């Protein structure tokens, strides 16, 4: 899987991401972590970069 910038990060927004910036703390995550300790993100379903991902972005 190719590496994607975190949802809401400046790099992702510049590439066309439409996920929430503030809710994702500018790419740092939404404040929760998954079972593996990785940050979780709010994903916009129609985001051209992150929408439709089943396992979330690779970080």
Beta strands, then each sheet from edge to edge (+ up, - down):
end
